[in-house]
Amino acid sequence: MSGYGTYSDDYYNTLTLTTEMDLPTGRESLMHYFEQLQKCHPSMKHFYGRDDNEYILEEEKDSGSYRWSSVEAKRISSGYVNPATIDDAIAQHVKVLEIVPFALAVSPLDCSIMQVTFGFDFAYRGNHHELVADTLGVPPMFARLRENFGEKLVCYEPFMQFALDPECRIQARLSIEPRTNAFQIRTGEYPEEQLSVFLAVRRYGSLDTNKSLVATMHELMAHARDVIDGFVIDNVLLPLQQAISIN
């Protein structure tokens, strides 16, 4: 499977597992988790902690493509920025989910939320809100509001969230995050900022007794890729890419 690197300036894939109970905070447990992960990816050498008891292991970022993983009080994350293929990111997430039951005592019963996210960043110097509205459109009612009363568009951040199963336990959210602020619009001075598109697929609640962490991740990843391949590329990513290229 190929990656999605041709559709934006940067893209990334993350896995997040949120637990009901606090994760182990002892030095031995945390170091065991990160050391096991480093054995699989020796280039993950940069380890540090933050004030809110978040610990991170990552590769050097200079190349623009790098892996990372973090552990917080109730959350484990795994990410890959600009992977060569989606398989590379999935393999990393699989390894994380294979390690956490033993290193951090995570159980499928303890799973509160599992989420996979695809992010796409576009570098753009200009009003992100105007670009999104002009490129992707707005509902007719709001288009009339904009035409009749709007001097300049200051905020337009479209998103949609929908269930992928009858019980609403698996949900997808497509969102667009502009980063232009009112000061930049007022002055007309626009730095080159990242306009982001996110597709997140999330599963709520403990896992079924016959479903493993790895199998659940694969299911969520399949849902996400279906939405991206079947809608997001042609209707969001390519139009934005084309609009930015001619501005």
MOGI-V414282 format. One record per pair of residues at least 6 apart in sequence whose C-alpha atoms are under 6 Angstrom apart, sorted by sequence separation. I is the first residue (numbers start at 1). J is the second residue. D is the distance in whole Angstrom. If there is no record, write none. Layout:
i=I j=J d=D
i=I j=J d=D
//
This chain:
i=38 j=44 d=6
i=49 j=55 d=4
i=70 j=76 d=6
i=100 j=106 d=6
i=164 j=170 d=5
i=184 j=190 d=6
i=48 j=55 d=6
i=59 j=66 d=5
i=70 j=77 d=5
i=163 j=170 d=6
i=164 j=171 d=5
i=48 j=56 d=6
i=59 j=67 d=6
i=69 j=77 d=5
i=163 j=171 d=4
i=47 j=56 d=6
i=58 j=67 d=6
i=69 j=78 d=4
i=80 j=89 d=6
i=162 j=171 d=6
i=47 j=57 d=4
i=58 j=68 d=4
i=68 j=78 d=6
i=162 j=172 d=5
i=46 j=57 d=6
i=57 j=68 d=6
i=68 j=79 d=5
i=161 j=172 d=6
i=46 j=58 d=5
i=57 j=69 d=5
i=67 j=79 d=6
i=161 j=173 d=4
i=56 j=69 d=6
i=67 j=80 d=4
i=160 j=173 d=6
i=44 j=58 d=5
i=45 j=59 d=6
i=56 j=70 d=4
i=66 j=80 d=6
i=160 j=174 d=5
i=44 j=59 d=4
i=55 j=70 d=5
i=66 j=81 d=5
i=159 j=174 d=5
i=43 j=59 d=6
i=55 j=71 d=5
i=65 j=81 d=5
i=159 j=175 d=4
i=54 j=71 d=6
i=65 j=82 d=5
i=178 j=195 d=5
i=54 j=72 d=5
i=158 j=176 d=6
i=157 j=176 d=6
i=177 j=196 d=5
i=157 j=177 d=6
i=176 j=196 d=6
i=176 j=197 d=5
i=175 j=197 d=6
i=130 j=153 d=6
i=175 j=198 d=5
i=174 j=198 d=6
i=174 j=199 d=5
i=129 j=155 d=6
i=173 j=199 d=6
i=129 j=156 d=5
i=173 j=200 d=5
i=172 j=200 d=6
i=172 j=201 d=4
i=171 j=201 d=6
i=171 j=202 d=5
i=170 j=202 d=6
i=170 j=203 d=4
i=169 j=203 d=6
i=169 j=204 d=5
i=23 j=73 d=6
i=128 j=178 d=5
i=22 j=73 d=6
i=23 j=74 d=6
i=22 j=74 d=5
i=128 j=180 d=6
i=127 j=180 d=6
i=19 j=74 d=5
i=18 j=74 d=6
i=18 j=75 d=4
i=17 j=75 d=6
i=17 j=76 d=5
i=16 j=76 d=6
i=16 j=77 d=4
i=15 j=77 d=6
i=15 j=78 d=5
i=14 j=78 d=6
i=126 j=190 d=5
i=14 j=79 d=4
i=125 j=190 d=5
i=13 j=79 d=6
i=125 j=191 d=6
i=13 j=80 d=6
i=125 j=192 d=4
i=12 j=80 d=6
i=124 j=192 d=5
i=12 j=81 d=4
i=124 j=193 d=6
i=12 j=82 d=5
i=33 j=103 d=5
i=123 j=193 d=6
i=11 j=82 d=5
i=123 j=194 d=5
i=122 j=194 d=5
i=121 j=194 d=6
i=122 j=195 d=5
i=29 j=103 d=6
i=121 j=195 d=6
i=121 j=196 d=5
i=120 j=196 d=6
i=120 j=197 d=5
i=119 j=197 d=6
i=119 j=198 d=5
i=118 j=198 d=6
i=3 j=84 d=6
i=118 j=199 d=5
i=3 j=85 d=4
i=117 j=199 d=6
i=2 j=85 d=5
i=3 j=86 d=5
i=117 j=200 d=4
i=116 j=200 d=6
i=116 j=201 d=6
i=115 j=201 d=6
i=115 j=202 d=4
i=114 j=202 d=6
i=114 j=203 d=5
i=20 j=110 d=6
i=113 j=203 d=6
i=19 j=110 d=5
i=113 j=204 d=5
i=19 j=111 d=5
i=20 j=112 d=5
i=112 j=204 d=6
i=19 j=112 d=5
i=112 j=205 d=5
i=18 j=112 d=5
i=112 j=206 d=6
i=18 j=113 d=5
i=111 j=206 d=5
i=17 j=113 d=6
i=17 j=114 d=5
i=109 j=206 d=5
i=16 j=114 d=6
i=109 j=207 d=6
i=16 j=115 d=5
i=108 j=207 d=5
i=15 j=115 d=6
i=15 j=116 d=5
i=14 j=116 d=6
i=14 j=117 d=5
i=13 j=117 d=6
i=13 j=118 d=5
i=12 j=118 d=6
i=12 j=119 d=5
i=11 j=119 d=5
i=11 j=120 d=4
i=10 j=120 d=6
i=10 j=121 d=5
i=8 j=120 d=6
i=9 j=121 d=6
i=8 j=121 d=6
i=9 j=122 d=5
i=8 j=122 d=6
i=94 j=214 d=6
//
